[in-house]
Amino acid sequence: MIVVTGATGNVGRPLTRALAEAGQQVTAVSRHAAAVPDGVRHVAADLAEPAGLEPALAGAKALFLLLSGDLHAAGAGPADVIGKAAAGGVRRVVLLSSLGVATRPFGTTRIAMRALEDLLRESGLDWTILRPGGFASNALWWAESVRTRQVVAAPFGDTGVPIIDPVDIADVAAACLLDDRHTGQVYELTGPEVITPRQQTEVIAAALGSPVRFHELTREEAKAGMTRTMPGELADDTLDILGSPSPAEVRVSPDVHQVLGRAPRPFADWVARNVTEFR
């Protein structure tokens, strides 16, 4: 049995499907009831309350751990999740971390994630750590404005990073859960090329077959929009990366190819699969 947390998200959903299609028994964990592939068991649990994970972890051999906001929730004890996994008999954990742990290690969110990485390394479990950069699916932030006004509004229009398709992250995670050759590895996951918001807009327009205008926001305008859904500190952290990426943050990593034997998918592939979101 393999347990997938965050199973209804951009990474967890394709990971759950890939494992089920590989013939694995899978338990999908999310906060609320959700549709899952045939044969997959679903358990509703909040990772900020690790005791609720015990039914999901019973009999599991491996765990995909995606904490995201649960890492920083009030009263959260992410260490307890790893402890519960070990106590329940889990032997392998694949942790979804962040490239920022290496490139910007002193931010509050990065310090917390690095502490969790270190705890996992010292847990006695088999482990693999995945550190993706920016997600192609972040373009969904623009979906409503594209649908209603044919415009993408974003800051730093000509500054790019090698964003990654979440399905590639899921495919790497599946490989790491199923093959012990990846034990003890840290993989940095990026897309195949640096792409700017202006270039992403052109890709979306081509997929739609209709014009989409790019409108460049100031940093202040962008932060005002972002803080509607995230803490101001996290918004500033994100904008720092988007506006002034370091050499390490624009580097195209070979790790997807190393694990999967193929190049990561370009942004155009993600758009083609999700184009209806922009219509």
C-alpha positions in Angstrom: 0.0 0.0 0.0 1.2 3.5 -0.9 -0.3 6.5 0.8 -0.5 9.8 -1.2 -1.1 13.0 0.8 -2.4 16.1 -1.1 -4.0 13.6 -3.4 -6.5 16.0 -5.0 -3.8 18.6 -5.9 -1.8 19.3 -9.0 0.8 16.7 -8.1 -1.1 14.3 -5.9 -3.9 13.7 -8.5 -1.7 12.5 -11.3 0.6 10.6 -8.9 -2.4 8.7 -7.5 -3.5 7.8 -11.0 0.0 6.7 -12.1 0.4 4.4 -9.1 -3.0 2.9 -9.6 -2.3 2.3 -13.3 0.9 0.6 -12.2 -1.1 -1.9 -10.3 -0.3 -0.5 -6.8 -2.7 -0.4 -3.9 -3.1 3.3 -3.1 -4.7 5.3 -0.3 -5.4 8.9 -1.3 -5.5 11.4 1.5 -7.1 14.8 1.3 -9.0 17.1 3.7 -12.3 16.5 2.1 -14.2 13.8 0.3 -13.0 13.5 -3.3 -13.4 11.4 -6.4 -10.4 9.0 -6.9 -9.6 6.4 -9.6 -11.3 3.0 -9.4 -9.7 0.8 -6.8 -8.1 3.6 -4.8 -9.1 4.0 -1.2 -9.8 7.6 0.0 -9.3 8.8 3.6 -10.2 12.3 4.7 -7.6 13.7 7.0 -5.9 17.0 7.9 -2.1 16.7 8.1 -2.1 19.5 10.7 -3.6 16.8 13.0 -1.3 13.8 12.4 -3.4 11.5 14.6 -6.1 11.5 11.9 -3.6 9.9 9.5 -3.4 6.6 11.5 -6.2 4.9 9.5 -4.6 5.9 6.2 -1.2 4.6 7.3 -2.2 1.3 8.6 -0.5 -1.4 6.4 1.3 1.1 4.2 4.8 0.5 3.0 5.4 3.9 1.4 4.3 7.5 1.8 4.3 10.5 -0.5 4.4 13.5 1.8 3.1 16.9 0.7 2.5 19.3 3.5 2.3 22.7 1.8 0.2 24.9 4.1 0.0 22.2 6.7 3.7 22.7 7.4 2.9 26.2 8.7 -0.6 25.8 10.2 -1.1 26.9 13.8 -0.2 24.0 16.1 1.1 21.9 13.2 3.6 19.2 14.1 5.0 18.0 10.8 7.6 15.9 12.6 4.6 13.9 14.0 3.6 12.9 10.5 6.9 11.2 10.0 6.7 9.7 13.4 3.2 8.3 12.7 4.4 6.9 9.4 7.3 5.1 11.0 5.1 3.8 13.8 2.6 2.5 11.3 5.2 0.4 9.5 6.0 2.8 6.6 9.5 2.2 5.4 9.8 4.7 2.5 8.9 8.4 2.4 9.2 10.6 -0.7 9.0 14.2 0.5 7.9 17.1 -1.8 10.1 20.0 -0.7 11.1 23.1 -2.6 14.1 24.3 -4.6 14.2 27.3 -2.4 15.6 25.2 0.4 18.8 25.2 -1.5 18.6 28.6 -3.3 17.2 30.7 -0.5 17.7 28.8 2.7 17.1 31.6 5.2 13.5 32.4 4.5 11.0 31.4 7.2 9.2 28.9 5.0 12.6 27.5 3.8 14.0 27.0 7.3 10.9 25.0 8.3 11.1 22.8 5.2 14.8 22.2 5.6 14.2 21.2 9.2 11.7 18.6 8.0 14.1 17.4 5.4 16.8 16.9 8.1 14.3 15.1 10.3 13.4 12.7 7.5 17.1 12.0 6.8 17.6 11.1 10.5 14.4 9.1 10.8 15.9 5.7 9.9 13.4 5.4 7.0 14.3 5.1 3.4 13.8 8.6 1.9 13.9 10.6 -1.3 13.6 14.4 -1.4 12.1 16.2 -4.4 12.8 19.9 -4.8 10.8 21.4 -7.6 11.0 25.0 -8.8 8.0 27.0 -10.0 5.0 25.1 -11.2 3.5 25.4 -14.7 0.1 25.2 -13.1 0.6 28.6 -11.4 -0.6 29.9 -14.8 -4.1 29.1 -13.6 -3.8 32.3 -11.6 -4.5 34.0 -15.0 -7.3 31.8 -16.1 -10.2 34.1 -15.2 -8.7 37.2 -16.7 -7.9 35.3 -19.9 -11.5 34.0 -20.1 -13.1 37.3 -19.3 -10.7 39.9 -20.7 -8.2 38.1 -22.9 -5.3 39.4 -20.7 -2.6 38.0 -18.6 -1.6 40.4 -15.8 1.7 39.6 -14.1 4.9 41.2 -12.8 8.4 40.9 -14.3 7.2 40.1 -17.8 10.6 39.4 -19.3 12.2 37.6 -16.3 11.8 33.8 -16.5 12.5 30.6 -14.7 12.4 26.9 -15.9 8.9 26.1 -14.6 7.9 22.4 -14.3 4.8 20.5 -15.3 3.3 19.0 -12.1 2.8 15.7 -14.0 6.5 15.5 -14.3 6.8 15.9 -10.6 4.2 13.1 -10.1 6.1 10.8 -12.5 9.3 11.3 -10.7 7.6 10.7 -7.3 6.1 7.5 -8.6 9.5 6.3 -9.8 11.0 7.1 -6.4 8.2 5.3 -4.5 8.5 2.2 -6.6 12.3 1.9 -7.1 14.8 1.7 -4.2 17.6 3.0 -6.5 16.4 6.5 -5.6 16.8 6.0 -1.9 18.9 8.7 -0.3 18.7 11.0 -3.3 17.8 14.7 -3.5 16.4 15.7 -6.9 16.0 19.2 -8.2 13.1 19.3 -10.6 12.7 21.9 -13.4 11.2 22.2 -16.8 13.3 22.0 -20.0 13.8 25.8 -20.5 13.5 29.2 -19.0 10.3 30.8 -19.9 9.0 34.3 -19.1 5.4 35.4 -18.3 5.3 37.2 -21.6 6.3 34.0 -23.4 3.8 32.0 -21.4 1.1 34.4 -22.6 2.1 33.7 -26.2 1.9 30.0 -25.6 -1.6 30.3 -24.1 -2.8 32.5 -27.0 -1.5 30.0 -29.5 -3.3 27.2 -27.8 -6.5 29.2 -27.8 -6.1 30.3 -31.3 -7.0 33.9 -30.3 -5.1 37.0 -29.1 -4.2 37.3 -25.4 -2.6 40.6 -24.2 0.1 40.7 -21.6 -0.2 43.5 -19.0 2.8 44.0 -16.7 1.9 44.6 -13.0 4.1 46.5 -10.6 5.5 44.5 -7.7 3.1 46.3 -5.4 0.1 45.5 -7.6 1.1 41.8 -7.7 1.6 41.6 -4.0 -1.8 43.1 -3.4 -3.4 40.3 -5.4 -1.3 37.5 -4.0 -2.0 38.4 -0.4 -5.7 37.7 -0.9 -4.7 34.0 -0.8 -1.3 33.8 1.0 0.6 35.5 3.8 2.4 38.6 2.9 5.8 37.1 3.8 5.2 34.2 1.3 4.1 36.7 -1.3 7.3 38.7 -0.9 9.4 35.5 -1.0 7.7 34.5 -4.3 8.1 37.9 -5.8 11.8 38.0 -4.9 12.3 34.8 -6.9 10.2 35.9 -9.8 11.8 39.3 -10.0 15.4 38.5 -9.3 16.0 34.7 -9.7 19.5 33.6 -8.8 21.7 31.6 -11.2 20.7 28.4 -9.4 17.0 29.3 -9.9 17.3 29.7 -13.7 19.5 26.5 -14.1 17.8 23.7 -16.0 18.3 20.6 -13.9 19.1 17.2 -15.5 17.3 15.3 -12.7 13.9 14.7 -14.5 15.8 13.1 -17.4 18.0 11.2 -15.0 15.0 9.6 -13.2 12.6 9.2 -16.1 14.9 8.7 -19.1 13.2 11.5 -20.9 13.2 15.3 -21.0 10.7 17.2 -18.9 7.6 18.4 -20.7 7.5 22.0 -22.1 5.0 24.6 -20.8 3.1 24.1 -24.1 2.2 20.5 -23.1 0.7 21.7 -19.8 -1.3 24.4 -21.6 -2.6 21.9 -24.2 -3.9 19.6 -21.5 -5.5 22.5 -19.5 -6.6 24.9 -22.3 -10.3 24.6 -21.4 -9.5 26.5 -18.2 -8.7 29.5 -20.3 -11.7 29.4 -22.7 
